[in-house]
Amino acid sequence: MSLHVTVPSEQADEISIRPQFAQPGERHSVPRFELAEYMLPPRTAYQLVHDEVLLDGNSRLNLATFVGTWMEPEARVLMEECLDKNIVDRDESPQTAELEMRCVNILADLWHSPQAGGQATGCSTAGSSEACMLGGLALKWRWRARRRAAGKPADRPNLVMGANVQVCWDKFCRYWDIEPRQMPLEPGRTCLGAAQAAALCDENTIGVVGILGSTFDGAYEPIAQIAAALDGLQQRTGLDVPIHVDAASGGFVAPFLDPGLVWDFRLPRVQSINASGHKYGLVYPNLGWVVWRDQGALPEDLVFKVNYLGGTTATFALNFSRSSAPVVAQYYTMVRLGREGFTRVQQACRDTARWLAGAIADMGPFQLISDGSTIPVFAFRLADEVSGYTVFDVSEALRLHGWQVPAYTLPTNLQDTAVLRMVIRNGFGQDLAELLARDLRSVTTDLAGYGALPPHQQRIAFHH
């Protein structure tokens, strides 16, 4: 969640209420930063807040976010019906708990878990960040148990990953006092390599994180090759290093579009996988999933049993109470689409991404970093011969047309390379892609003619 800090503001201390909603003798404004003394009629309060959020951007035109921005009306009805249900209160809502269990097993089946078919171990979370942390905690607990059983110190754990990981992994390492061993990127390689991952491992390595769909450019990391390199490491040294696959985006894409790609529990070294239901799982926020290879991959002492909601509930989470609406929406989506529907939706997204990437490559000023052939995400930079403006100018100019396209620098060793990235989601079709390509041509023509935007109009347009 974004951290809010106090900053100087030129806004008035009061928010005005439209005259049509303020009757004689009633308040014509409410305090901005404190509770008012008296109530407002519901219609007045609604209109006041409604008018405020009109200032937000159009989520359908936001190509920065991976988060789902469209669902069918029937799904929205189901979510509204379940907003008041607490997902952890299984005594009150046993059937909702059943739906969650079915979703876990459906994912376990998609990811070739040896315990699929009603016996899978996993849970829903508030998002993939929480799911990553739960997967990471299980790795740390298992490593610590092995070290203690061998009579060895367990005070210096490390986690191996590429510098391209999502920020949740930096948080995990800092919050749980783990050394992050991040492999720097190199020109032509924007993700973790197999040999480099194995070389970073030692007896204190709790695991290796492999990314199936990088935040920065959409790339699949070579999970099978990483597993093979770790197999070789074990043969040479005896070190048995597990893998967690962060499939926040790719976990709902690869099973349908790349079924021959071996990245999941088919690899014995993969112990846990997370994915975002609210990304290519095609559900609104807030929903993530984490599935373990089997029950033994999740240490029992990480699971708490509580009985103060009526009945005994096992829970492994960083959060506790939250609405069951996203879980119900996920089950609706799984039932509604099936394998055929997921394949059609994800293929349409990939086709749009590939077309748009090709159109941008043909424009001239840009060079592709990736082309949307993995998850429907691609990144591109300005060609070497382009001068007079930057990708940040392009991003800001596109905002004038309503588009949000993030510009940012790549991680360590490639930080001098600034790119634009486009995330193609369900609901962003060929027609919108053609309009975006038209506007991108227009703004680059203008920038080539007039140069960079004035400093007061520039803004960093991406927050990782």
N, C-alpha and C positions, 0 to 999 in steps of 0.2 A: 504494500500500500504506500502511496506517495506520502512523504513527510511534509507537513505544513509548518512553516515558521512565520513569525510575525514580521511583516515588512511594512515600511511606511506606505500609506495609502492616501490617494487624493479623493477617494470616494466619500460621499456624505455618510454620516453616522446613521442615517435613517433610510429605509427603502420605501419609496412612495407607493401608495395604492391607487389604482385607477379611480377616477371620480365616480364611474358607474357602479363601483363595488363598495364605495364608502358612503353609507347613508348619513343623513344629518345627525350630528351628535356622535358619530363613530370615528375611530382613528383614521387618519389619512396617510399614516406611515407606520412602520414597525422598526424597531432597533435592528441594526445590521449585525452586531456582535454580542447581543445579550437577549434574553427572553423578554418579550413584552409582558406587561402586567396583566393583560386581559386577552381573552380568546378572540379569534376571528371566525366568521362563518366559513364552512368548508369550501364553498365555491370561491370565496375571496382568497383563501389561502392557496387553493389550487391554481387560480389564475396568476397569483403573484409568483409562485415557483415555476409555473409553466412558462411565463414570460422570461424568467431568468435563464432557463435551460435552452431557450431558443438561440442563445448566443453560442452554444456549442456547435462544432462542425457537423457535417453530414457523415455519419459513420459508414455509409455505403461507398463514399468517395475517399475513405481513409485507407490508403495503401500501405500505411505504416504498421497497422495492427494485424496480428495473427488471429485475433479473437473474433468469433462468429458474430455477424451483424444481421443475420436473417434466419427466421424460422417460419414454418407454416402456421397459419392461424390456429389450427387444432392443437399444435404444440404449445402455443401461447395460452390457450384456454386451460390445458392441463397444468401448466406452470402456475397459473393464477389459482387453480383449485388446490394446489399443494403448497402455496407460499407459507401457510401457517403450520405446516408439519415439520417437526424437528427430526432430522435424519438420524440422530443418535437415540431417539426415544423409540426403541423397537417394541416396547411393551404397548405403547399407544398405536404405533403404525407398523405392525408386523408385515403387512403386505408390501409396504414401501421398502422395508429391509429385504424382503424376498426379491424385489425388482433390482435392488443394488447388487445382491448376490448373483442374479442372472447376468447382469452387465459384466461383473468381474469374470464370470465363467465364459461369456462370449468373447471377451478380450483374450482370456487365457487360451481359448481355442484358436483365435486368429493368430496368436503369437506362439502356437505350438507348444504350450505348456504340457509337461508329462502328467499334470494333475487336472487337466481340463475335463469337462463332463460332469460338473457339479461338485468337484472337490478342490477347486482352485483356491489359492490363498492371495488375498488382495483387498483393496478398499477404495472407496472414493475419497477425494480430498477437495479442498477449496480451489485447487488449481495445480498445475504441474510443478510450481515452485515447492509447494508443500509435499507433493509426491516425490520429488527429487530428494528432499531432506529426509523423508522416511526411508527411502531406499538407501541413502547414504548412512543413516543411523544404523540400519541393519548391517551394513558392511563393517562399520566401526565396531559394533558390539561383537560380531563374529571374529574379527581380527583380534580384538582385545581378549576374548575368551581363549583363542588359540595361544596367544602369547603367554597368558597367565598359566595355562595348563602346562606349557613347556618351561615354566619358571623363568621367563624372560620379561624384561621391562616393557610396559605398554603405555609409555608416556609421550611418545613422539610419532603419532600416526601421520601419514601423508596420503594424499589422493592425487592420482595422475590423470591429467586431462589436457586438452588443447587450450590455447589462449582464446579460442573462439567460443568458449562455453557461455551460456546465458548467465546473467549476474547472480541467479539463485545459487550457483555453485560456489561463487566467491562468498556469498553470505553463509552458506553451509560451513565452509572451512573456517571462517572467522568466528561464527557463533559457537561452534563445537571444537574450537582449538585444534584444527587439523592443518598441517602444512599443505598448501596447494602447490603441486608440481605441474606447472603449466608449460607445455611445449610451445615455444614461440613459433609463429608462422613464418613462411618464406615466400618470396615471389613464385607464383605458380602453385603454391600449396596453402590453402586456406583452412585446413583442418588437421586433426591429429593423424600422424602416420604410425604404422604398425611397429616398425623397428624402433622409432623414437619413443613410443609408449613403453615398450619393454625395457629400453635402456634407462628409463627414469625410475623403474621399480626397484625396491629393495625389501628387506624383511619387515620394514615398517609401513609398507604400502597396503592400505585397506582395500584398494580396488582401483580399477581404471574406468573412467566415464567415457563412453562412446556416444556420439551425437548422431541421431538419425534425422537430419534436417536442421542444419545450422541456422541460428538466428541471423547471422550476418549475410549469408549468400544462398542458403537453402541446401547446401551440400550434404550428402550422406557420407559419414565417416566409414572407413573400411572395417566394419565390425568383425567380419570373418577373418580378415588378415590380422587384425589386432589379437583375436583369440588364438590364431595359429602362432603368432610371435610369443604370446604368453605361454602357450604349450611348450615351445622350444625353451623358453626361460626356465620352466619347471624341470624339464629334462636335464638342463645344464646345472641348475642351482638348487633344485628342490623347492623353490618358492612357488606357492600356489596362489595366484592373484586372480580374484574374481572380476567380473565385468558388470557394471550397471549400464543399461542403455537408456539414455535420455531421448525418448522418441516422442517428445512433446507434440511435434507436428507429424513426423513420419510414421508414427505408430498407427494412424488412421489412414495413411496413404499407401505405404509399401505393401501391406497385405492384399490390396485390391489391384494396384497398378504394377507392382514389381513382385509377384508371388514367387519367382525363382530366386530372388535375392535372399541369401541366408544371413540373418542379422539377429534373430530372436532366440527363443529357448531351444531351437534346433542345435545351437552351440552350447555344449555342456558348461562352458565357462560363464555364460550369461546367467546371473542369479536373480536379477530383478529388472523390470522395465516400467517406465512411466510414460503416460501420454496425457494430452489435454483434451478432455471432452469438449471444451469450449473453443478449440481451434478447429482442426479438421475432423473432430468428432461431431461437428455441425450443430453444436448446442450453444446457447447464450452463456455468458459467465454466471457463476463461478464453479468450474468443475474440472478436476483432474482425476487421474487413475494411477494406481501403482499395483503391479502384480508380481509376486515372487515365484521363483521356479517351483518351489514346493514348500511345504510347511516348515521344513528344516532350515530354509533360507531366511526365515524371520525368527530371530531369537525370542523365546517365550517371555523373557523378563522385560521386553519392550511393550508387551500387551498388558493393558490394565483392564480389570473387571470392576464395574461399578453397578450398584444396585439401588441407587437413590432416585431413579426414575420409575421404579416399579419393574421387578424382574432384573436379572443380571445380564449386563451387556459387556462384551469384550470390545475394547477400543484402542486403536493405535493411531494417534493424530496429534498435530500441533494445535488444532482448534478443537472445540467441543460442539456446541450447538450451532447449527446452520440449517437453512431451509432444505427440504428434500426436493424442491421443484426442479433444480438442474438434473438430479439423478433420474427423476421420472421423465424429464424431457429426453435424456439420453436413451432410456429404454424405448420411449416412443420412436425415436429416430432409428434405433436398431430394428425394431419391429416393422416400421414403415418402409425402410429402404432395403433391408436384407443385403446380401452380397451384390446383387444386380444393381440396386439403387446406389450404394456407396461407390461402386465401380463407375457408374455413369456420372455421378456428381464429381468425383475426384478427377476422372478423365477430362471432363469439360473444363475444370479449373486448370489442369495441366495444359490442355490444348490452347486455352486463352493465354496462359503464361508464355508458352512457346511462341505463339503468334506475335504477342506484344514484344517479347524479347527480340524476335527477328526484325520486327518493324523498327525498333529502336536502333539495332545494329546497322540497319540500312540507311539511317538518317545521316550518318557521317560524323557528327561531333562526338559520338560515344563508342566505347569499347566494352563488350560484355565481360563480366567476371564469372557469371554463371548464366544459364539459359532457361531455367524453369523445368528441366527434364527430370528432377527428383521430386521434392515437394514443389507446389506451384509458386515458387518464389525465385526471384533472380535479382542480381545486383549488376550495376554497370558504372563506369567512370567516364570522365572526359578523355578523349583521345589526346595523345601526347602533343599534337600540334595545336591544340586549342588553347588560346590565351585570352585574357581580358575579362573572364568571368569564371566562377567556380560552380561546383555542384550545389553549394549552399545557395548561390544565386538562383540556380535552376529550381531548387526546392521552393524557395520563397516566391518566385514568379508563378509557379504552378498554384500556389495558394490563392492567387488573385483569380484563378479560374475555378476555385472550390476544391482542388485536389490536395490531399496531404500525402506527400511522397518524401520519406525521410532521407536526409543526407547526413553522413557520418564518416569518421575515419575508421580504418580497420585496426585490429588489435596489434599488440607488441610485434615489432619488426616490420610491420606493414603500416604503421601509423601515419606515414606520409602519403598513403593512398586514401583519397576521399571518394566515396561512392554514393550512389543513390540505390535504393532497394524498393522493389514492388512486390507486395504480397497479394496474390490473387485468391479470393475466397469464393465460397458458394454465393451466388447472386451477382457476381461481377462477370458479366458475359462479354461476348464479342462486340456488342454495340457500345458498351461503356469503354472497352479497350480501344476501339477506333476513335472515340471522342477524346480519350486521354492522349493517344498518339497524335491526334490533330493539334491539341493544345500544347503538347511538348514541342512539336515542330515550330509552333508559333512563338513560344517563349524563347527557344534557342535562337531563332532568327532575330528576334528583338534584341536579345543579349549580345549576339554577335555584332549587331549594328550599333548598339548604344553602350555596351560595356556593362560592368557590374552594377548591381543596385547600390544606391547610396548607403553609407554605413547605418543610418538610422532605420533603414528598411530591412536590414539583414538580421537573421535570427537562426540559431542552431535549431534544426527542425527534427532532431531525433533524440529521444531519451531511452536508453537501453533498459 
